[in-house]
Amino acid sequence: MHIDMPTRDDVERLAAARDPHSVTVYLSTSSVPAHSEDNQSRARSLFSSAVEQLRQGGNNDAVAAMEMFLDELLGSPEFWFDMGRSVAIFVTPTSILEFRLPNDLEDHVSVSDRFAITPLLRALTFPNAALVLAISQNGARLIEVTADRPAEEITVPGMPRDAASAVGLESIGGRSPSGRLQGDEGRKVRLTQYARSVDHALRPLLNGHSLPLVIAATEPLTSIYRNLTGYAHLAPEVIEGNPDELTPAQLAEATRGVLDRIYAADLVALQSTFEERRSNGRGTSDLSDLARAAAFGAIATLAVDMDAQVNGAVGDDGALTLDGDAGQDVVEEIARRALGAGARVLALRRSDLPGNVEAVGILRYAI
């Protein structure tokens, strides 16, 4: 499975982009290579729908440029051969950007002056994928775990063969050449040097990633690596036991349990914090209040129903107008403005939202 996870910067740029000819396509895809033609066929149908809507708006030059981008993507079999569980495509007359995602997203076409970003936020909220670092003094492996494909080991250039070779010794348990380091003290120092070598090898590959990194190791390597890595998305839970004895499939099974517990804990924390803040005026589920708070940059965390569609408009001052005939989705507009002000924005199932509403916000200050 090929995954192109968007970063927060990617989503913020897409949220801020404005062009009178902006097309968003979300397509549910099969990650089985044999189904690549079916993926292309269904994409062709959605692309045709987008082009037809564009033609109704005029500007033949813009339509022709966008149709060329879409045709070129359809004519790239290598792209469709290696998919995730869905693909998100963003097109204007001057650019096209695609992300192959690990989430199941429903087919959707949007033609507007801005991109539809709520489903993409879902991919960032719960990616259903992770990386596993299985590390022992005998070697280190990086395993890619996805929702529905077998786990795969990733080749990491420069990865040390084992702890001894990383520090230039035959064994990490003996006396150092200078004679100063020996026993447990010497072993811990050499394991730290080894862990740092592993971390340096991983950095180029992890750069730009936002997937959780789960450590599979025993002490003291677990604590050593956790203390020195600079990766921001290190999972709090560790897969315990000797990783040398675990196959990629076993590591993947354990990792999926870790992910489930991470997401469950996040939802519990959201519910608890929202209820606590609501009691002192710093939590709200009222869309009018949320629109105003987003305009003022007052939202710290926003959670929205990923399937909500509330038509209307949000003014520059945050004034909310509901209008069933308006083309703007006010829930997404609130999310867009909250993102631009640095808020954490989550896209959830409605059943996971406090109070079963369209959106909830935890505010930086009462408004």
Secondary structure, 3 states (H helix, E strand, C coil): CCCCCCCHHHHHHHHHCCCCCEEEEEEECCCCHHHHHHHHHHHHHHHHHHHHHHHHCCCHHHHHHHHHHHHHHHCCHHHHHCCCCEEEEEEECCEEEEEEECCCCCCEEEEECCCCCHHHHHHHHCCCCEEEEEEECCEEEEEEECCCCCCEEECCCCCCCCHHHHHCCCCCCCCCCCCCCCHHHHHHHHHHHHHHHHHHHHHHHHCCCCCCEEEECCCCHHHHHHHHCCCCCECCCCECCCHHHCCHHHHHHHHHHHHHHHHHHHHHHHHHHHHHHHCCCCEECCHHHHHHHHHHCCEEEEEEECCCCCEEEECCCCCEEECCCCCEEHHHHHHHHHHHCCCEEEEECHHHCCCCCCEEEEECCCC
